[in-house]
């Protein structure tokens, strides 16, 4: 079985945010830190489609789960 690992750049592009290092840095600075009780998919800045993607990635333990977990951690710092 092949493992696919995605980068932050790929995740941000998948979410339609833009994946340049500057865009990622700006997004994390603008939207973080999330309050401790806020689950990543429930953050108020996601569109419905983005929130659904994040929720599905986490629930299905997809090949996106590691980078989604990393995003969750980055936004809660």
Buried (B, 14 or more C-beta within 10 A) or exposed (E): EEEEEBEBBBBBBBBEBEBEEEBBEEBBEEBEEBEEEBEBBEBEEBEEEBBEBBBEBBEEEBEBBBBBEBBBEBBBE
